[in-house]
Amino acid sequence: MSTSIVITSGKGGVGKSTTAASIGCGLSGAGHKTVIIDMDIGLRSLDMLLGVENNLIYDVVDVIEGICSIDQALYKVDRRENLYLLAASQSTDSSSVSPYDVSAVISSLKDRFDYILIDCPAGIGRGFRNAVGAADKAIIVLTPDGVSLRGAEKVKHLLTLDGITDFSIIINRVPPKKAVSTDECIRRMDAKVLGFVPEDPRMFFCAAKGVSPLEAETDSGDAYERIVRRLLGETVRYKIPYDTLLHKFKTHFGKEPSCKG
C-alpha cells in the first residue's frame, strides 16, 4: 500500500529539500519504489540536488494543465533504480495550482509507488496548503533555534487542523553550540523523533554535485541512513550530535569529534 508523506518546515533554510532528497534516496536504496514531488513551485531545487537538472522538459504544472502525461513528467534519477522525480515548475508560482490539483496527481501515483514524498515549500502560505492536502503523514524539519522552532510549532498546529495526526520531526543542522537544546525542541514539538542530523559543511559539496549524502562518507549521510531505517519501522539507537561528555572534553581542547545522528 502506498504511503504519501509531506516534508515541511516553518521557515526556509533548515535543509528540508535536502532531507526530502536524502530520504528518497534511502527508501529507494532499500528497494522501495519512490517518487519525490517538488511542490516548491517557482523555486525548485530537487532537480539539482538529485543531479537531473539537465534532463527536465516537463513538470508538475504541465501535468496539471494537461500539457503532458504524468509518465512524460516523471524523471528517473540516475544511479537510483527505484527513485523518480516529479519536478516543480520554475516559470510560475503556487497560485497556478490548487489542493485539488495536487491531490489528483498524488492519487494517480498511488498504485505505482510504495512511497510518495511531497517536498513542501517553506512557510504556511498557499504552497503549504497545496502540498499537505493529500498526505497520509508529515515530517517536520527544524533546526535548534528559536525562530525555526516557533515556525515548526505553527506548522504542527496547521497540520492537525488539516487532519494529519501522524507526524514526526527531524532536528537538522545540529551545531556544536545550539541556541535551543535538542531536549527543548523535543519537549515543545511533542512528536515522534525520526532523528538528528549534524551540521556538516560537506553537504554543500554534495548538493553542488547532485550527490546524495547517503552516497558520500559523511556524518550527515549516516544520520539520514538511520532516519530512513526508523521510517521503515526499525528500532535504531539515537545519537544526538555533540551531546556527549567526550565532545565537551574535546571541544575544550580544541578538537571536534565526528558526530552521527
C-alpha positions in Angstrom: 0.0 0.0 0.0 1.4 3.4 -1.0 2.2 6.0 1.6 2.3 9.7 0.9 4.5 11.8 3.2 4.7 15.6 3.1 8.1 17.0 4.2 7.6 20.5 5.6 9.1 23.2 7.8 8.1 26.5 9.4 10.9 28.5 7.7 13.3 28.3 4.9 17.0 27.3 5.2 16.5 24.3 7.5 17.5 21.7 4.9 14.0 20.5 4.1 14.6 19.7 0.4 18.0 18.1 1.2 16.1 15.9 3.7 13.4 15.0 1.1 16.1 14.0 -1.4 18.1 12.0 1.2 15.0 10.1 2.4 14.0 9.4 -1.1 17.4 8.0 -1.9 17.4 5.9 1.3 13.9 4.5 0.6 14.8 3.6 -3.0 18.0 2.1 -1.9 16.1 -0.2 0.4 14.1 -1.5 -2.5 11.0 0.7 -2.3 9.8 2.4 -5.4 9.7 6.1 -4.5 8.8 9.3 -6.2 9.6 12.8 -4.9 7.2 15.6 -5.9 8.8 19.1 -5.7 5.9 21.4 -4.8 8.1 24.5 -4.3 6.7 26.0 -7.5 8.8 28.8 -8.8 11.8 27.9 -6.6 12.5 24.2 -7.5 15.7 22.7 -6.2 15.3 18.9 -6.1 16.3 18.6 -9.7 19.8 20.0 -8.8 20.0 18.0 -5.5 19.3 14.8 -7.4 21.5 15.7 -10.4 18.8 15.7 -13.1 18.5 19.4 -13.8 19.7 18.9 -17.4 17.1 16.3 -18.2 14.0 18.2 -17.4 11.4 19.0 -20.0 8.1 18.8 -18.2 7.0 19.5 -14.6 4.1 19.0 -12.3 2.2 22.1 -13.5 2.5 20.8 -17.1 0.7 17.6 -15.8 -2.0 19.6 -14.1 -2.6 21.8 -17.1 -2.8 18.8 -19.4 0.3 19.7 -21.5 1.9 16.3 -20.9 1.1 13.0 -19.3 2.4 12.1 -15.9 4.6 9.5 -17.4 6.3 12.2 -19.5 7.0 14.3 -16.4 8.4 11.5 -14.2 12.2 11.5 -14.3 14.2 8.5 -13.4 17.1 9.5 -11.1 20.5 8.3 -12.3 22.2 5.8 -10.0 18.9 5.1 -8.2 17.0 2.1 -9.6 13.7 2.9 -7.7 13.8 6.7 -7.5 11.8 9.2 -9.6 11.3 12.9 -9.5 8.2 15.0 -10.5 9.8 18.4 -10.7 8.2 21.8 -9.8 7.7 24.5 -12.4 10.3 27.2 -12.4 8.3 29.6 -14.5 5.1 30.1 -12.5 4.0 30.2 -8.8 1.8 28.3 -6.4 -1.3 30.3 -7.5 -1.3 28.2 -10.7 -2.4 25.0 -8.8 -4.9 24.1 -6.2 -5.0 21.5 -3.4 -7.5 19.5 -5.6 -5.0 19.5 -8.5 -2.2 18.2 -6.2 -4.5 15.5 -4.7 -5.4 14.3 -8.2 -1.7 14.0 -9.2 -0.9 12.1 -6.0 -4.0 9.8 -6.5 -2.7 8.9 -9.9 0.6 7.8 -8.4 -0.7 5.7 -5.5 -0.8 2.4 -7.4 2.6 2.9 -8.9 4.8 3.8 -6.0 5.5 2.5 -2.5 6.3 6.0 -1.2 5.3 9.4 -2.4 7.3 12.2 -0.8 6.0 15.7 -1.2 8.6 18.4 -0.8 6.5 21.3 0.6 7.6 24.9 0.2 8.7 26.6 3.4 6.2 28.6 5.4 2.4 28.4 5.7 1.2 30.1 2.6 -0.7 28.8 -0.4 2.0 26.4 -1.4 1.8 24.8 2.0 -2.0 24.3 1.6 -1.5 22.8 -1.9 1.1 20.3 -0.6 -0.4 19.0 2.6 -4.0 18.1 1.5 -3.3 14.6 0.1 -0.6 13.5 2.6 -1.0 10.5 4.9 1.8 11.6 7.2 4.1 14.6 7.7 7.7 15.1 8.6 8.5 18.5 10.1 12.2 19.6 9.7 13.5 22.1 12.1 16.8 23.4 13.3 17.6 24.0 17.0 16.9 27.7 17.1 14.0 29.8 18.4 12.7 31.1 15.0 12.7 27.6 13.4 11.2 26.0 16.5 8.4 28.6 16.6 7.6 28.1 12.9 7.6 24.3 13.4 5.1 24.6 16.2 2.8 26.6 13.9 3.2 24.0 11.1 2.3 21.2 13.5 -0.8 23.1 14.6 -1.9 23.6 11.0 -1.3 20.0 10.1 -3.5 18.9 12.9 -6.3 21.3 11.6 -5.9 19.6 8.2 -6.5 16.2 9.8 -2.9 15.0 9.7 -2.1 13.5 13.1 0.7 11.1 12.1 3.7 13.4 12.1 7.3 13.2 13.2 10.3 15.6 13.4 13.8 15.7 12.2 16.2 18.1 14.0 18.6 19.2 11.3 21.9 21.0 11.1 22.6 20.5 14.8 25.7 22.6 15.6 28.2 22.2 18.5 26.6 25.2 20.3 22.8 25.2 20.0 20.6 28.3 20.5 17.9 25.9 21.7 18.7 22.4 23.2 17.5 19.3 21.4 15.7 18.4 24.6 13.7 21.7 24.4 12.9 21.1 20.7 11.5 17.6 21.5 9.5 18.8 24.5 7.8 21.7 22.7 7.1 19.7 19.5 5.7 16.7 21.4 6.1 14.4 18.4 7.9 11.3 17.3 11.6 12.0 16.6 13.0 10.4 13.4 16.5 11.6 14.0 19.2 14.3 14.4 21.4 15.4 11.6 24.6 17.3 12.4 25.8 20.5 10.8 28.0 19.2 8.0 29.9 21.5 5.6 30.3 18.6 3.2 26.6 18.8 2.4 27.3 21.9 0.3 29.6 19.9 -2.0 27.1 17.0 -2.2 24.4 19.5 -3.3 26.6 21.1 -5.9 27.4 17.8 -7.4 23.9 16.3 -7.2 25.1 13.6 -5.0 23.1 12.3 -2.1 24.7 12.4 1.4 24.0 8.7 1.6 26.5 8.2 -1.3 29.2 10.1 0.5 31.1 9.2 3.6 29.6 12.0 5.7 28.2 12.1 9.2 25.0 13.6 7.8 24.7 10.7 5.4 25.0 8.3 8.3 22.3 10.2 10.2 19.9 10.1 7.2 20.5 6.4 6.8 19.4 5.9 10.4 16.4 8.1 9.8 15.3 6.0 6.8 15.6 2.8 8.9 13.4 4.3 11.6 10.9 5.4 9.0 10.7 1.8 7.8 10.0 0.6 11.3 13.4 -0.5 12.6 14.5 0.2 16.1 17.7 2.2 15.8 19.6 3.8 18.7 19.6 7.6 18.7 22.8 9.5 18.6 22.4 13.2 19.4 25.3 15.2 17.8 27.7 16.8 20.3 25.6 15.9 23.4 28.3 13.9 25.0 30.9 14.3 27.7 33.5 13.3 25.1 32.5 16.2 22.9 32.7 18.7 25.8 36.2 17.4 26.7 37.5 17.5 23.1 35.9 20.9 22.4 37.6 22.3 25.5 40.9 21.2 24.0 40.1 22.5 20.5 39.2 19.3 18.7 35.8 18.4 17.5 34.7 14.7 17.4 32.9 13.1 14.5 29.2 13.0 15.2 26.4 10.9 13.8 22.7 11.1 14.4 
